[in-house]
Amino acid sequence: MQRALSQLANGKTKKFVLTGADGNLGRVAADFMVDIAKPEEQVVITSYDLETLPAEPLSASSAPATRPLSVPVETDVEEEIPFLPRDHHFIEKIMMESGLDYNIQRNWLYMDNIPTLFAPSWKFCGNKWLSNSHDVPGAYVAREDCSRVFAALILGRGEPNKVYDATGPELVQQKDLMEWMCQQTGYKCEYVDMPDEELTKWWLDRGLPTDMATGDFSQLPMKLCIGDAICCGEMLGNGAMINTSDTVEKLTGRKPLHFQQ
């Protein structure tokens, strides 16, 4: 502690800021930043609500400062941009043209979203997972792995002005994910692949909102707007998640989690 205070007084201590530490990504990132920060690195954790900040990382926080910009975004495709990554694509363009040092983190689809966002709709759909992935596999990634990558990038562990794809360790089909979940729970479900347009019409006919901010989701188990719900399958079907990377292990020192974990 005395050494850190001496470095701070001499202007040698580096300060790193994590915003949104109360969120799903930020909470794990805050813990990991505190775990891997060097003695001369001070971690600044911020939130709109101090009561939501984890106590241990909060005790390590200090005054804000600046570092190379690091923003996690969804995976992208080169030509026509699907619904999910459109705003991220726009932000990336601004960052790259800004002249600032940056790291861009492109998170593949979270495996966590299957049980939390899609499985609750299976019974509503007649004990079926209605999807539009067209049996194309993807490298689903654990959200906590993405959090740790984010923490490492904020602490400057990445190369300057580089884009990092955060992926899982292997390609897996949605059907395989569903069958594994059914084996663990005893639930019986059928996987049904549908054309994009047909699946869109199916959900719209049942009242799925087109907008997250203003839509009424109270009567439906699906809590994604139509654009998000359809795009998750579309991103698989168009091959945007077909590649794996070494980002998680390279930046965090941990093997990326498998969906069975």
C-alpha positions as CSV (number, residue, x, y, z in Angstrom):
1,M,0.0,0.0,0.0
2,Q,2.8,2.4,0.9
3,R,4.5,1.7,-2.5
4,A,1.2,2.4,-4.3
5,L,0.7,5.7,-2.5
6,S,4.3,6.7,-3.3
7,Q,3.7,5.9,-7.0
8,L,0.5,7.9,-6.9
9,A,2.3,10.9,-5.4
10,N,4.9,10.7,-8.1
11,G,2.4,10.4,-10.9
12,K,3.4,6.8,-11.8
13,T,0.2,5.1,-10.9
14,K,-2.1,4.2,-13.9
15,K,-5.8,4.6,-13.4
16,F,-8.4,2.6,-15.3
17,V,-12.1,3.2,-15.4
18,L,-14.9,0.6,-15.7
19,T,-18.3,2.1,-16.3
20,G,-21.6,0.2,-15.7
21,A,-20.1,-2.2,-13.1
22,D,-23.6,-3.1,-12.0
23,G,-24.5,-4.9,-15.2
24,N,-24.2,-8.5,-16.3
25,L,-20.9,-7.9,-18.1
26,G,-19.6,-5.2,-15.8
27,R,-20.0,-7.0,-12.5
28,V,-17.8,-9.9,-13.5
29,A,-15.4,-7.5,-15.3
30,A,-15.0,-5.5,-12.1
31,D,-14.1,-8.5,-10.1
32,F,-11.6,-9.7,-12.7
33,M,-10.0,-6.2,-13.1
34,V,-9.3,-6.2,-9.3
35,D,-7.9,-9.7,-9.5
36,I,-5.4,-9.0,-12.3
37,A,-4.5,-5.4,-11.8
38,K,-0.8,-4.7,-11.0
39,P,0.2,-2.8,-7.8
40,E,0.8,0.3,-9.9
41,E,-2.7,0.1,-11.5
42,Q,-5.7,1.7,-9.8
43,V,-9.1,0.4,-10.8
44,V,-12.0,2.9,-11.0
45,I,-15.5,1.4,-10.8
46,T,-18.5,3.4,-11.7
47,S,-22.3,2.9,-11.7
48,Y,-25.4,5.0,-11.7
49,D,-26.4,3.3,-8.4
50,L,-23.6,2.8,-5.8
51,E,-25.7,0.2,-3.9
52,T,-25.3,-2.2,-6.9
53,L,-21.5,-2.1,-6.8
54,P,-19.8,-5.2,-5.4
55,A,-18.2,-4.3,-2.1
56,E,-14.7,-5.8,-2.7
57,P,-14.0,-4.1,-6.0
58,L,-15.6,-0.9,-4.6
59,S,-12.9,-0.8,-1.9
60,A,-10.2,-0.7,-4.6
61,S,-11.7,2.2,-6.6
62,S,-10.2,5.7,-6.9
63,A,-10.4,8.9,-9.1
64,P,-11.3,8.6,-12.8
65,A,-8.8,8.9,-15.6
66,T,-8.5,8.0,-19.3
67,R,-7.1,5.0,-21.2
68,P,-7.4,3.7,-24.7
69,L,-11.1,3.2,-25.5
70,S,-12.4,-0.3,-25.3
71,V,-16.0,-1.2,-26.2
72,P,-17.6,-4.7,-26.5
73,V,-19.8,-5.1,-29.5
74,E,-21.6,-7.9,-31.3
75,T,-20.1,-9.9,-34.2
76,D,-20.3,-8.2,-37.6
77,V,-20.6,-9.2,-41.2
78,E,-19.0,-7.4,-44.1
79,E,-22.0,-6.6,-46.4
80,E,-25.6,-6.2,-45.3
81,I,-25.7,-5.7,-41.6
82,P,-28.3,-7.7,-39.7
83,F,-30.5,-6.1,-37.0
84,L,-28.4,-7.0,-33.9
85,P,-25.0,-5.4,-34.8
86,R,-26.2,-2.4,-36.7
87,D,-25.6,0.2,-34.0
88,H,-22.3,-1.5,-33.0
89,H,-21.1,-1.3,-36.6
90,F,-21.9,2.4,-36.5
91,I,-20.0,2.8,-33.2
92,E,-17.0,0.9,-34.6
93,K,-16.8,3.3,-37.6
94,I,-16.8,6.3,-35.3
95,M,-14.1,4.9,-33.1
96,M,-11.8,3.9,-36.0
97,E,-12.2,7.4,-37.6
98,S,-11.7,9.3,-34.3
99,G,-7.9,9.2,-34.1
100,L,-8.1,7.7,-30.6
101,D,-6.4,4.5,-29.6
102,Y,-9.0,1.8,-29.3
103,N,-9.7,-1.9,-28.8
104,I,-12.9,-3.3,-30.2
105,Q,-14.3,-6.5,-28.7
106,R,-16.8,-8.4,-30.8
107,N,-18.8,-10.9,-28.7
108,W,-20.2,-13.9,-30.4
109,L,-23.8,-14.7,-29.2
110,Y,-23.9,-15.6,-25.5
111,M,-24.7,-19.2,-24.7
112,D,-26.3,-17.8,-21.5
113,N,-29.1,-16.5,-23.7
114,I,-30.4,-19.9,-24.6
115,P,-31.8,-20.8,-21.1
116,T,-32.7,-17.2,-20.1
117,L,-34.2,-15.8,-23.3
118,F,-35.2,-18.7,-25.6
119,A,-36.0,-21.7,-23.4
120,P,-38.9,-19.9,-21.6
121,S,-40.8,-19.8,-25.0
122,W,-40.5,-23.4,-25.8
123,K,-43.7,-24.5,-24.0
124,F,-45.5,-21.5,-25.6
125,C,-44.4,-22.8,-29.0
126,G,-45.9,-26.3,-28.3
127,N,-42.8,-27.7,-26.7
128,K,-40.8,-26.7,-29.7
129,W,-37.8,-24.5,-30.3
130,L,-38.8,-22.6,-33.4
131,S,-35.6,-21.3,-34.9
132,N,-34.1,-20.0,-38.1
133,S,-30.4,-21.0,-37.7
134,H,-30.8,-23.5,-40.6
135,D,-28.7,-26.0,-38.8
136,V,-25.5,-23.9,-39.1
137,P,-23.4,-24.1,-35.9
138,G,-21.8,-21.3,-34.1
139,A,-19.1,-20.6,-31.5
140,Y,-21.4,-19.6,-28.6
141,V,-19.4,-17.8,-25.9
142,A,-20.0,-17.6,-22.2
143,R,-20.9,-14.1,-21.1
144,E,-18.5,-14.2,-18.1
145,D,-15.6,-15.0,-20.5
146,C,-16.6,-11.8,-22.4
147,S,-16.6,-9.9,-19.2
148,R,-13.0,-11.0,-18.4
149,V,-11.9,-10.2,-21.9
150,F,-13.4,-6.7,-21.5
151,A,-11.6,-6.3,-18.2
152,A,-8.3,-7.3,-19.7
153,L,-8.7,-4.8,-22.6
154,I,-9.6,-2.0,-20.3
155,L,-6.4,-2.6,-18.4
156,G,-4.4,-2.3,-21.7
157,R,-3.6,-6.0,-22.1
158,G,-4.6,-5.9,-25.8
159,E,-2.6,-4.6,-28.8
160,P,-3.4,-1.0,-29.8
161,N,-6.1,-0.4,-32.4
162,K,-7.0,-4.1,-32.7
163,V,-10.3,-5.9,-33.0
164,Y,-10.8,-8.9,-30.8
165,D,-13.4,-11.6,-31.5
166,A,-14.6,-13.2,-28.3
167,T,-15.8,-16.7,-29.1
168,G,-16.5,-20.0,-27.4
169,P,-14.1,-23.0,-27.8
170,E,-16.1,-25.0,-30.4
171,L,-18.9,-24.9,-32.9
172,V,-22.2,-26.2,-31.7
173,Q,-25.7,-26.3,-33.2
174,Q,-28.7,-24.9,-31.4
175,K,-30.3,-28.4,-31.6
176,D,-27.3,-29.8,-29.6
177,L,-27.7,-27.1,-27.0
178,M,-31.4,-27.8,-26.6
179,E,-30.9,-31.6,-26.4
180,W,-28.3,-31.2,-23.7
181,M,-30.6,-28.9,-21.7
182,C,-33.4,-31.5,-22.0
183,Q,-31.1,-34.3,-20.8
184,Q,-30.2,-32.2,-17.7
185,T,-33.9,-31.3,-16.9
186,G,-36.0,-34.1,-18.3
187,Y,-37.9,-31.7,-20.4
188,K,-39.0,-32.9,-23.9
189,C,-38.7,-30.5,-26.7
190,E,-38.5,-30.6,-30.5
191,Y,-36.2,-28.5,-32.6
192,V,-38.0,-27.0,-35.6
193,D,-36.1,-24.9,-38.2
194,M,-38.1,-22.3,-40.2
195,P,-37.4,-19.8,-42.9
196,D,-36.7,-16.3,-41.6
197,E,-39.9,-14.8,-43.1
198,E,-42.1,-17.6,-41.8
199,L,-40.7,-17.4,-38.2
200,T,-41.0,-13.6,-38.3
201,K,-44.7,-13.9,-39.3
202,W,-45.3,-16.6,-36.6
203,W,-44.2,-14.3,-33.8
204,L,-45.8,-11.1,-35.2
205,D,-49.1,-12.9,-35.5
206,R,-48.8,-13.6,-31.7
207,G,-48.1,-10.1,-30.8
208,L,-44.3,-10.0,-30.4
209,P,-43.4,-6.3,-30.3
210,T,-41.1,-4.7,-32.9
211,D,-39.5,-2.3,-30.4
212,M,-37.8,-3.1,-27.1
213,A,-38.4,0.3,-25.6
214,T,-42.1,0.7,-26.2
215,G,-43.4,-2.8,-26.8
216,D,-45.7,-4.7,-24.4
217,F,-44.1,-8.1,-23.5
218,S,-46.3,-8.8,-20.5
219,Q,-48.4,-11.5,-22.3
220,L,-45.5,-13.4,-24.0
221,P,-42.6,-15.5,-22.6
222,M,-40.3,-14.2,-25.4
223,K,-38.8,-11.0,-24.1
224,L,-36.9,-10.0,-27.2
225,C,-38.3,-7.8,-29.9
226,I,-38.9,-9.4,-33.3
227,G,-35.6,-8.0,-34.7
228,D,-33.5,-9.4,-31.9
229,A,-35.3,-12.7,-31.8
230,I,-35.0,-13.3,-35.6
231,C,-31.5,-12.0,-35.9
232,C,-30.0,-14.4,-33.3
233,G,-30.8,-17.3,-35.7
234,E,-29.9,-15.2,-38.7
235,M,-26.4,-14.6,-37.4
236,L,-25.9,-18.3,-37.2
237,G,-27.6,-19.1,-40.5
238,N,-25.4,-16.6,-42.5
239,G,-22.2,-18.1,-41.1
240,A,-21.2,-15.0,-39.0
241,M,-20.4,-17.2,-35.9
242,I,-18.7,-20.0,-37.8
243,N,-15.1,-19.1,-36.6
244,T,-13.4,-19.6,-33.2
245,S,-10.6,-17.5,-31.8
246,D,-8.0,-17.6,-29.1
247,T,-9.0,-14.3,-27.6
248,V,-10.4,-15.6,-24.3
249,E,-7.3,-17.6,-23.4
250,K,-4.8,-15.1,-24.8
251,L,-6.2,-12.1,-22.8
252,T,-7.5,-13.8,-19.7
253,G,-5.2,-16.9,-19.2
254,R,-8.3,-19.1,-19.0
255,K,-9.7,-21.6,-21.4
256,P,-13.1,-20.5,-22.8
257,L,-16.0,-22.2,-21.2
258,H,-17.9,-25.0,-22.9
259,F,-21.7,-24.9,-22.9
260,Q,-21.8,-28.0,-20.6
261,Q,-20.0,-25.9,-18.0
